[in-house]
Amino acid sequence: MTLIAEGGLDGEYVPSPTESVRTQVADYEASGGVKGGTLEGRPVVILTSVGAKSGKVRKNPVMRIVDGDRYVAVASAGGAPANPSWYANLVAHPRVRLQDGASVREFTACEVTGDEKRYYWTVAERFWPHFPEYRRLAGGRDIPIMVLEPVAPRTPVTAVVRNSNTPIPYQGGPAMTTAAEERNKAFVLEAFDTLFNQRDYAAALRFWSPDYIQHSAHIEPGREGLFELVKASPPDMRYENGMILANGDYVMLHGRFTDIGQPANWIAADIVRLENGLLAEHWDVIQDEATQEESISGLPMFGETFPTRA
């Protein structure tokens, strides 16, 4: 008999009896995914569900597999003969919570079959190449795939200048941003902070695709070219974001790089394209930040004040 979870996703949390799972969940939640955020270099997310029998809250790390604004949870259990316990939880209680880096949102889980399942196998295998082997090891077990649909509705776009309390009103027709676009913006901001400010190169690997395409005239090709540029930059260099917008898989940022070892700060307009949940391609336009004396427009290029130079 399945019990009704009185507290739902906010009920009593019972950590996994497996120490490695308990530790990874605790590290991930405490650090916003910086610690415990990968498996063999691939990003994971934390899936929170309600126990099918106990009604208690359970948490499990699963591979980060995204398809638009949906997440995909594959109940592979590494090819074990039985389904993982969280699969029964999602069948009994489809409402789940998922933490992806610092972002925490709620979803509704639905098992897919037939052509839809075949499609999601192709999606999943792009993110984790071991799934074909797991299917072979599972023998007669038909590994379930759960698709997680976001609960939150589409929300209106409001672009906000980060160095000001004044929103930028949208003057055109109806403008909407999807949950996936909001997640993409948060993901890119976390990526920039991890690489440029924290200089945590190991953690940054979970944001940038190994096949990263670089269009900037200032940076050597690939992910390695970007990482080497940052490693060679002054240790006090910092990135500040002033504005961020998303359109599907594309995210545009307006930001400033300070303490770069040059007479002037850099003001950068960066455009990145996401693919399979990772930063896959980059373009930029960079200008030296003008002082008030140098500015023809009479307005700062970033924020509300002009820089000063000795």
Stockholm file with secondary structure:
# STOCKHOLM 1.0

chainA/1-310         MTLIAEGGLDGEYVPSPTESVRTQVADYEASGGVKGGTLEGRPVVILTSVGAKSGKVRKNPVMRIVDGDRYVAVASAGGAPANPSWYANLVAHPRVRLQDGASVREFTACEVTGDEKRYYWTVAERFWPHFPEYRRLAGGRDIPIMVLEPVAPRTPVTAVVRNSNTPIPYQGGPAMTTAAEERNKAFVLEAFDTLFNQRDYAAALRFWSPDYIQHSAHIEPGREGLFELVKASPPDMRYENGMILANGDYVMLHGRFTDIGQPANWIAADIVRLENGLLAEHWDVIQDEATQEESISGLPMFGETFPTRA
#=GR chainA/1-310 SS CCCCCSSGGGSCBCCCSSHHHHHHHHHHHHHTTSSSCEETTEEEEEEEEECTTTCCEEEEEEECCEETTEEEEECCGGGCSSCCHHHHHHHHCCEEEEEETTEEEEEEEEECCHHHHHHHHHHHHHHCTTHHHHHHHTTTCCCCEEEEEECSCCEECCEECTTSSCEECCCSSCCEECHHHHHHHHHHHHHHIIIIISCCHHHHTTTEEEEEEECCTTSCSHHHHHHHHHHHSCTTCEEEEEEEEEETTEEEEEEEEESCSSSSCEEEEEEEEEETTEEEEEEEEEEECCCTTTCSSSSCSSTTSCCCCC
#=GC SS_cons         CCCCCSSGGGSCBCCCSSHHHHHHHHHHHHHTTSSSCEETTEEEEEEEEECTTTCCEEEEEEECCEETTEEEEECCGGGCSSCCHHHHHHHHCCEEEEEETTEEEEEEEEECCHHHHHHHHHHHHHHCTTHHHHHHHTTTCCCCEEEEEECSCCEECCEECTTSSCEECCCSSCCEECHHHHHHHHHHHHHHIIIIISCCHHHHTTTEEEEEEECCTTSCSHHHHHHHHHHHSCTTCEEEEEEEEEETTEEEEEEEEESCSSSSCEEEEEEEEEETTEEEEEEEEEEECCCTTTCSSSSCSSTTSCCCCC
//
